[in-house]
Amino acid sequence: MISLRHLHYTHRTIFTVAGHRSINHRRQGPPSSISVPHLTSSTTGLASKRKIMENTIDNSYIVGTFFASFLGFVLLSVLRRRTGNSISHSKKIISGNNTTIRNRSDPTRGEFRPRFGSADTDVIIVGAGVSGAALAHTLGKEGRKVRVIERDLSEPDRIVGELLQPGGYLKLIELGLADCVEEIDAQRILGYALFKDGKSTQLPYPLEKFHSDVSGRSFHNGRFIQRMREKAATLPNVALEQGTVTSLLEDEGTIIGVQYKTKSGDVVKAFAPLTIVCDGCFSNLRRSLCTPQVDVPSCFVGLVLENCELPYPNHGHVILADPSPILFYPISATEVRCLVDIPGKKLPSLADGDMAKYLKTNVAPQVPAELHDAFVAAIDKGNIRTMPNMSMPSAPVPTRGAFLLGDAFNMRHPLTGGGMTVALSDIVVLQDLLKPLRDFTDADSLSKYLESFYTLRKPVASTINTLAGALYKVFCASPDEAMKEMREACFAYLRLGGGCATGPMGLLSGLNPNPVSLVFHFFAVAVYGVGRLLLPLPSPKRLWMGARLILGASGIIIPIIKAEGVRQMFFPATVPAYYRNKVSQ
């Protein structure tokens, strides 16, 4: 009789050599009966032979593994040497329109690749508008060494970027820049007034839960930007320089700096581990960092009305005119900005007087009586400005060492005045993401954080973007009867007051940029419009009109949401990049 211990050893030896056969035997289970006497001295001999065979096989594997590793090392060394001679020494300079490859054998290669550990700049910011100036101050305040390159450091003169919603003002407070709206004659904005066919309704912001100082602000855009530039420049580690950035410098897939022309005409290269492009809606660098799909649905014609009183003081005014809305809001104690929206890209000629004629003939009769005379006087004064209204969903191309921000990255129709709110909200998100990083020299780690940024910003930015695009299409006059009903329903819905007004105004103000709330109220307007059609007595024609209204509403909002990204907008927590910054920490 053989001992159970001997049996176990013999079975283990057979399992080691026989491999799959032993596994199959185990899966099938033991035989119903085993005759132990059969496992005698012959079994012991078999075990000895198996042990010798096992040692021989192990030695063969060791020798084979050694030679295979040695040959692999030799082959890898040859391949790396060949690859290094052919492509690893190439350089690229990326501009807005073309890509030029430069070899490291170039005599200037020494200035192409400084060691970032010894660089005197952590971040290069291209552009010092609202986004660039606010970001420079934010990063500089945290001890980062920031270099800002702006095409023109004189005070800008623009007809947009003049109304900051309350949600944007809260972000301004969070960034420590609230004092930048002081001493520039900024006006408090407490809500909107909506006009249509001689009727009007007042729509206040839902500010009850906030400090009394919280409200919207309207001002001259240039004065606001100069205040932020001045505040950023007070930080010792922030340098503002006037120059035109012509290209981004790239080294093996990583942006390492910029090339720019100084005010005196010299061409200079600047290097930093992180480059942030904030050069505005007309960016010539965005093609290197995103896939731009710019749409121009309309243009604004801007005027400044002087010494007139708005029907609703401290309110923005929206007139649902034909063919598209007209805006009025104060920009100083004595000035009111008027923006006339004209659909399409083609405008009446300013030089030939066609524009003035169009404004007097088509627009002036639709202006509220309190503003009519001041509107005509502004036309006669002749200071008429124009600006294309652009929209562009964010479509970044993740690039190591660089990314876009502000209007260079994402735009929406300016009807709702949400652009600065989105930009400042993005900076708050970016500030929180970058805080854990001691420096930006680890390009891989930095890229992971920035990919999180694209997801974390989506709910707020996409809600404001979608609202702007959808509201503009609803507010424009249309020959389609269903869309006429939608426009009427929107005006009537807001006039109901209560949640029908505070909900949409919470979205518009940026105080509650909730995408679910946006979709709810948008389709509530459509359903309300269907109800108006069917009462007091439905008919086949009215039922058909109601169905077309619902289809038209869906045709407005669904493409906008799709362009923004359904998953990122409504379910950002399901996107892996949402957690990457937490994993990196």
C-alpha positions in Angstrom: 0.0 0.0 0.0 1.3 3.4 -0.9 0.8 6.3 1.5 -1.6 9.2 0.7 1.4 11.6 0.8 3.2 9.5 -1.9 0.0 9.5 -3.9 -0.3 13.2 -3.8 3.3 13.8 -4.8 2.9 11.3 -7.7 -0.2 13.1 -8.9 1.5 16.5 -8.7 4.4 15.3 -10.8 2.1 13.8 -13.5 0.1 17.1 -13.5 3.3 19.1 -14.1 4.4 17.0 -17.1 1.2 15.9 -18.6 -0.3 19.4 -18.6 -3.7 19.5 -20.2 -4.4 15.8 -19.8 -4.1 16.2 -16.0 -6.4 19.3 -16.1 -9.0 17.4 -18.2 -8.7 14.5 -15.7 -9.4 16.9 -12.8 -12.4 18.4 -14.6 -13.8 15.0 -15.2 -13.4 14.1 -11.5 -11.8 11.0 -10.0 -12.8 7.5 -11.1 -15.5 5.8 -9.2 -13.0 3.4 -7.7 -9.2 3.5 -7.4 -7.2 0.4 -6.7 -4.3 1.5 -4.6 -2.3 -1.7 -4.8 -1.7 -1.0 -8.5 0.5 2.0 -7.5 3.5 0.1 -6.3 7.3 0.4 -6.9 6.7 1.0 -10.6 4.9 4.1 -9.7 7.9 5.3 -7.7 10.1 4.7 -10.7 7.8 6.6 -12.9 7.9 9.5 -10.5 11.7 9.6 -10.6 11.8 9.7 -14.4 9.2 12.4 -14.5 11.2 14.5 -12.0 14.4 14.2 -14.2 12.3 15.1 -17.3 10.9 18.2 -15.5 14.4 19.4 -14.5 15.6 19.0 -18.1 12.7 20.9 -19.5 13.2 23.7 -17.0 16.9 24.0 -17.9 16.0 24.1 -21.6 13.5 27.0 -21.0 16.1 29.0 -19.1 18.7 28.7 -21.8 16.1 29.4 -24.6 14.8 32.4 -22.7 18.3 33.8 -22.3 19.2 33.5 -26.1 15.7 34.9 -27.1 16.2 38.0 -24.8 19.7 38.6 -26.1 18.6 38.5 -29.8 15.6 40.8 -28.9 17.9 43.3 -27.3 20.2 43.4 -30.3 17.3 43.8 -32.7 15.7 46.6 -30.6 19.1 48.5 -30.5 19.4 48.3 -34.3 15.8 49.5 -34.9 16.1 52.4 -32.4 19.3 53.6 -34.1 17.7 53.5 -37.5 14.5 55.3 -36.3 16.6 57.9 -34.5 18.5 58.7 -37.7 15.4 59.0 -39.8 12.5 60.7 -37.8 13.3 61.4 -34.2 15.3 64.5 -34.9 12.6 66.3 -36.8 10.9 69.6 -35.7 7.7 71.2 -36.7 6.4 74.8 -36.6 2.6 74.8 -36.8 0.9 78.0 -38.1 -2.7 78.7 -38.7 -2.6 77.6 -42.3 0.4 75.3 -42.9 3.0 73.0 -41.3 6.7 73.3 -41.9 9.1 70.5 -40.9 12.5 71.6 -39.6 15.4 69.2 -38.9 17.4 69.4 -35.7 20.5 69.9 -37.8 19.2 73.5 -38.3 21.7 76.0 -36.8 19.0 77.5 -34.7 18.0 74.2 -33.0 19.5 75.2 -29.7 16.8 77.8 -29.2 14.0 75.3 -30.2 14.3 73.1 -27.2 15.2 74.7 -23.9 14.9 72.5 -20.8 11.6 73.5 -19.3 13.0 73.0 -15.8 15.1 76.1 -16.4 12.6 78.1 -18.3 11.5 81.4 -16.8 7.8 80.9 -17.9 5.3 78.3 -16.8 2.5 79.4 -19.1 2.2 81.4 -22.3 -1.2 83.0 -22.9 -2.0 84.2 -26.4 -4.5 87.0 -26.2 -5.4 89.4 -23.4 -9.1 89.8 -23.9 -11.7 88.7 -21.2 -10.5 85.1 -21.1 -6.7 85.8 -21.4 -6.6 88.6 -18.9 -8.7 86.8 -16.3 -6.7 83.6 -16.8 -3.4 85.5 -16.4 -4.5 87.0 -13.1 -5.8 83.6 -11.9 -2.7 81.6 -12.7 -0.4 84.4 -11.6 -2.2 84.7 -8.2 -1.3 81.0 -7.6 2.4 81.6 -8.2 2.7 80.6 -11.8 5.0 82.5 -14.1 2.8 83.8 -16.9 3.7 85.5 -20.1 0.8 87.1 -22.0 1.2 88.1 -25.7 -1.5 90.4 -27.0 -1.8 91.8 -30.5 -2.9 95.3 -29.2 -2.7 96.4 -25.6 -4.6 99.6 -26.2 -8.3 99.8 -25.1 -10.5 97.7 -27.3 -13.6 99.2 -29.0 -16.2 96.5 -29.5 -20.0 96.3 -29.7 -20.3 92.9 -28.0 -19.0 91.5 -24.7 -20.7 94.3 -22.9 -23.3 92.4 -20.7 -22.2 90.1 -18.0 -24.9 87.9 -16.6 -25.3 87.3 -12.8 -23.8 83.8 -13.1 -20.8 85.3 -14.8 -20.5 88.0 -12.0 -20.5 85.2 -9.4 -17.5 83.6 -11.3 -15.8 87.0 -11.4 -16.2 87.1 -7.6 -14.8 83.6 -7.3 -11.7 84.6 -9.3 -11.1 87.7 -7.2 -11.9 90.1 -10.1 -15.2 91.6 -9.0 -13.5 95.0 -8.6 -12.9 95.1 -12.3 -16.5 96.2 -12.9 -15.9 99.2 -10.5 -14.8 102.6 -11.7 -15.9 102.0 -15.3 -19.4 103.3 -15.0 -20.9 99.8 -15.1 -24.6 99.5 -14.8 -26.5 96.9 -12.7 -28.8 94.7 -14.7 -31.7 93.1 -12.8 -33.5 91.3 -15.5 -35.0 91.6 -19.0 -38.0 93.2 -20.6 -39.6 91.4 -23.6 -41.6 93.3 -26.2 -43.9 92.0 -29.0 -46.6 93.7 -31.0 -47.0 96.5 -28.6 -47.1 94.3 -25.5 -44.4 93.9 -23.0 -43.5 91.8 -19.9 -40.9 92.2 -17.2 -38.7 89.2 -16.4 -36.5 89.7 -13.3 -33.5 87.5 -12.5 -34.2 85.0 -9.7 -31.8 86.8 -7.2 -33.7 86.3 -4.0 -31.2 83.7 -2.6 -28.1 85.8 -3.4 -26.3 88.7 -1.8 -27.8 92.1 -2.7 -24.7 93.0 -4.7 -25.2 90.0 -7.1 -26.8 91.1 -10.4 -25.8 91.4 -14.0 -23.4 94.1 -15.1 -23.2 96.0 -18.4 -20.4 98.3 -19.5 -18.0 99.3 -22.2 -16.2 96.2 -23.1 -12.8 98.0 -23.6 -12.9 99.5 -20.1 -13.6 96.2 -18.5 -10.8 94.4 -20.3 -8.3 97.2 -19.5 -9.2 96.9 -15.8 -8.5 93.2 -15.9 -5.2 93.7 -17.7 -4.1 96.3 -15.2 -5.0 94.0 -12.3 -3.1 91.1 -13.9 -0.1 93.3 -14.6 0.2 94.2 -10.9 1.3 90.6 -10.1 5.2 90.4 -10.3 5.1 87.0 -12.0 2.8 88.1 -14.9 4.3 89.9 -17.9 2.1 91.5 -20.6 3.7 92.1 -24.0 2.4 93.5 -27.2 3.0 91.2 -30.2 1.3 89.1 -32.9 1.6 85.4 -32.5 2.1 83.8 -35.9 2.6 80.2 -35.1 2.9 77.5 -32.4 6.2 75.7 -32.0 5.9 71.9 -31.8 8.5 69.3 -30.9 7.6 65.7 -31.5 3.9 66.1 -31.0 4.2 68.5 -28.0 3.6 72.3 -28.3 6.7 73.9 -26.6 6.0 77.6 -27.3 5.1 80.3 -29.8 6.7 82.4 -32.5 5.5 86.0 -32.6 6.3 89.4 -34.1 7.0 92.2 -31.6 5.6 95.7 -31.8 9.0 96.8 -33.4 8.8 94.1 -36.0 11.3 91.6 -34.6 10.5 87.9 -34.8 10.8 86.2 -31.5 10.3 82.7 -30.1 9.0 82.1 -26.6 9.0 78.8 -24.8 6.9 77.3 -22.0 5.6 73.8 -21.0 2.0 75.1 -21.5 0.5 77.4 -24.1 -3.1 78.6 -23.8 -4.6 80.2 -26.9 -7.3 82.8 -26.1 -7.0 85.0 -29.3 -10.8 85.5 -29.8 -13.4 84.7 -32.3 -11.2 85.5 -35.3 -8.4 83.1 -34.0 -5.8 82.2 -36.6 -4.4 79.4 -34.4 -7.4 77.4 -33.6 -7.1 75.1 -36.6 -4.0 73.6 -35.0 -5.9 72.7 -31.8 -9.5 71.9 -32.8 -11.8 71.1 -35.7 -13.6 74.4 -36.1 -17.2 74.4 -37.5 -17.9 78.1 -37.5 -21.5 79.2 -38.4 -22.5 82.8 -39.0 -26.3 82.9 -38.7 -26.6 86.7 -38.5 -24.8 90.0 -38.0 -25.2 92.7 -35.3 -25.5 96.3 -36.3 -24.5 98.4 -33.3 -25.5 101.9 -32.3 -25.1 104.0 -29.2 -28.1 105.9 -28.0 -27.4 108.9 -25.8 -29.4 110.7 -23.1 -32.5 108.5 -23.3 -34.5 106.5 -20.7 -35.2 102.8 -21.1 -38.8 101.8 -20.5 -37.5 99.4 -17.7 -34.5 100.9 -16.0 -31.6 98.5 -15.2 -33.0 95.9 -17.6 -32.0 94.5 -20.9 -34.6 94.9 -23.5 -35.4 92.4 -26.3 -37.8 93.4 -29.0 -39.2 90.5 -31.0 -39.1 92.4 -34.3 -39.3 91.3 -37.9 -37.1 89.6 -39.2 -35.1 89.1 -36.0 -34.6 90.6 -32.4 -33.4 94.0 -31.4 -31.5 94.5 -28.2 -31.2 97.5 -25.9 -29.2 97.7 -22.7 -27.3 100.5 -20.8 -23.5 100.6 -21.0 -23.0 103.7 -18.9 -25.1 106.2 -17.0 -25.8 108.2 -20.2 -25.5 105.6 -23.0 -27.6 102.8 -24.3 -26.3 100.1 -26.6 -28.6 99.1 -29.4 -27.9 95.9 -31.4 -30.0 95.2 -34.5 -29.8 91.6 -35.6 -29.9 91.1 -39.4 -30.0 87.4 -40.5 -27.4 86.1 -42.9 -23.9 87.3 -43.8 -24.8 90.0 -46.3 -25.5 93.5 -45.0 -26.8 96.7 -46.6 -23.9 98.9 -47.6 -22.7 101.4 -45.0 -20.8 103.5 -47.5 -23.8 104.0 -49.9 -26.2 104.9 -47.1 -28.2 101.7 -47.6 -27.7 100.7 -44.0 -29.0 104.0 -42.6 -32.0 103.7 -44.9 -32.7 100.1 -43.8 -32.5 101.1 -40.1 -34.9 104.0 -40.5 -37.3 102.3 -42.8 -37.5 98.7 -41.5 -36.2 98.9 -37.9 -37.2 102.3 -36.4 -41.0 101.6 -36.7 -40.6 98.6 -34.4 -38.6 100.4 -31.7 -40.5 101.3 -28.5 -41.8 104.9 -28.6 -39.5 105.9 -25.6 -36.4 105.1 -27.7 -37.5 106.0 -31.2 -36.1 109.5 -31.4 -32.8 108.6 -29.8 -32.5 105.6 -32.2 -33.0 107.9 -35.3 -30.6 110.4 -33.9 -27.9 107.7 -33.4 -28.4 106.7 -37.1 -28.0 110.3 -38.2 -24.8 110.6 -36.1 -23.3 108.0 -38.4 -21.3 105.9 -35.9 -22.7 102.6 -37.1 -20.7 99.4 -36.4 -21.2 95.8 -37.5 -20.1 92.5 -36.1 -20.7 88.9 -37.4 -22.5 86.7 -34.9 -20.6 83.4 -34.9 -21.4 80.1 -33.2 -19.0 77.2 -32.9 -19.3 74.0 -30.8 -16.2 73.0 -29.0 -14.4 70.2 -30.9 -10.9 70.1 -29.4 -8.0 68.0 -30.8 -6.1 67.0 -27.7 -2.6 68.3 -28.1 0.2 67.9 -25.6 1.4 71.3 -24.2 -1.5 73.5 -25.5 -5.2 74.0 -25.6 -7.9 76.7 -26.5 -10.0 78.9 -24.3 -12.7 81.6 -24.8 -14.1 82.4 -28.2 -11.2 80.8 -29.9 -12.5 77.5 -28.5 -16.3 77.8 -28.2 -18.9 80.4 -29.4 -22.6 80.8 -29.2 -25.1 83.4 -30.6 -24.6 86.6 -28.5 -28.4 87.1 -28.1 -28.4 85.8 -24.5 -25.1 87.5 -23.5 -23.7 84.2 -22.2 -20.2 84.3 -23.7 -18.3 85.9 -20.8 -20.2 83.6 -18.3 -19.0 80.5 -20.2 -15.4 81.9 -20.4 -15.2 82.7 -16.7 -16.8 79.4 -15.7 -14.2 77.6 -17.8 -11.4 79.4 -16.0 -12.8 78.4 -12.6 -12.8 74.8 -13.8 -9.3 75.1 -15.1 -8.0 76.7 -11.9 -9.3 73.8 -9.8 -7.8 71.2 -12.2 -4.3 72.7 -12.3 -4.0 73.4 -8.6 -2.6 69.9 -7.7 0.2 70.2 -10.3 3.5 71.7 -9.0 4.6 72.5 -12.5 3.6 71.7 -16.1 6.7 70.0 -17.3 5.1 66.5 -17.2 3.2 66.7 -20.6 1.5 63.3 -20.1 0.1 64.2 -16.7 -0.9 67.6 -17.9 -2.8 66.2 -20.9 -4.8 64.0 -18.6 -5.9 66.9 -16.5 -6.8 69.0 -19.6 -8.9 66.1 -21.1 -10.9 66.2 -17.8 -11.4 69.9 -18.4 -13.3 69.3 -21.7 -15.7 67.1 -19.9 -16.1 69.0 -16.6 -17.0 72.2 -18.4 -19.7 70.7 -20.6 -22.9 70.9 -18.4 -22.6 74.6 -17.8 -21.2 75.6 -21.2 -23.5 73.4 -23.3 -26.6 74.6 -21.4 -25.8 78.3 -22.2 -24.8 77.5 -25.7 -27.9 75.5 -26.4 -30.2 78.1 -24.9 -28.6 80.8 -27.1 -29.0 78.9 -30.3 -32.5 77.7 -29.6 -33.8 81.0 -28.3 -32.4 82.9 -31.3 -34.3 80.5 -33.7 -37.5 80.8 -31.8 -37.3 84.6 -31.5 -36.7 85.1 -35.3 -39.7 85.7 -37.5 -40.6 82.8 -39.8 -43.0 82.3 -42.7 -43.8 78.8 -41.3 -47.1 78.9 -39.4 -45.9 76.4 -36.8 -42.8 78.5 -36.0 -45.0 81.6 -35.7 -47.1 79.7 -33.1 -43.9 78.7 -31.3 -42.8 82.3 -31.1 -46.2 83.4 -29.8 -46.2 80.5 -27.3 -42.8 81.5 -26.0 -43.8 85.1 -25.3 -47.1 83.9 -23.7 -45.3 81.3 -21.6 -42.9 83.8 -20.1 -45.8 86.2 -19.4 -47.4 83.5 -17.2 -44.8 84.3 -14.5 -44.0 82.1 -11.6 -41.9 79.0 -12.5 -42.6 79.7 -16.2 -40.5 82.8 -15.9 -38.0 82.1 -13.1 -37.0 78.8 -14.7 -36.0 80.2 -18.1 -34.5 83.3 -16.4 -32.4 81.1 -14.1 -31.0 79.5 -17.3 -30.5 82.8 -19.1 -28.7 84.4 -16.1 -26.3 81.5 -15.7 -27.5 81.1 -12.1 -29.0 77.6 -12.8 -27.4 76.3 -16.0 -29.0 72.9 -15.8 -29.4 71.0 -19.1 -32.4 69.0 -17.8 -34.2 72.3 -16.8 -33.4 73.7 -20.3 -35.0 70.7 -22.1 -38.0 70.7 -19.8 -38.8 74.4 -20.3 -38.2 74.3 -24.0 -40.6 71.5 -24.6 -43.0 73.0 -22.0 -43.2 76.0 -24.3 -44.0 73.7 -27.3 -46.7 71.8 -25.3 -48.1 75.1 -24.2 -48.3 76.2 -27.8 -50.1 73.0 -28.8 -52.6 73.6 -26.0 -53.2 77.2 -27.2 -53.9 75.7 -30.7 -56.3 73.0 -29.5 -58.4 75.2 -27.2 -61.3 75.8 -27.1 -62.1 73.2 -29.8 -59.6 71.1 -31.6 -59.8 70.5 -35.3 -57.8 68.3 -37.8 -56.0 71.4 -39.1 -55.1 72.5 -35.5 -54.0 69.0 -34.6 -51.7 68.9 -37.6 -50.4 72.4 -36.7 -49.7 71.2 -33.2 -47.8 68.1 -34.5 -45.7 70.4 -36.7 -45.0 72.7 -33.8 -43.6 69.8 -31.7 -41.6 68.6 -34.7 -40.3 72.1 -35.3 -39.3 72.5 -31.7 -37.4 69.2 -31.8 -35.8 70.2 -35.1 -34.4 73.3 -33.3 -33.0 71.9 -30.1 -32.0 68.4 -30.9 -29.3 69.3 -33.5 -27.8 71.8 -31.1 -27.6 69.3 -28.3 -26.2 66.7 -30.6 -23.4 69.1 -31.7 -22.7 69.9 -28.0 -22.5 66.1 -27.1 -25.5 64.4 -25.4 -23.4 62.2 -23.2 -21.0 65.0 -22.0 -23.9 67.4 -21.5 -26.3 65.2 -19.6 -24.2 62.3 -18.3 -20.6 63.7 -17.8 -20.0 61.2 -15.0 -20.1 58.3 -17.5 -17.2 59.8 -19.5 -13.8 58.2 -18.3 -12.0 61.6 -18.6 -14.4 62.9 -15.9 -12.3 61.0 -13.3 -8.8 61.3 -14.8 -7.8 64.3 -12.7 -8.9 62.4 -9.5 -6.9 59.4 -10.6 -3.8 61.5 -11.3 -4.1 63.0 -7.8 
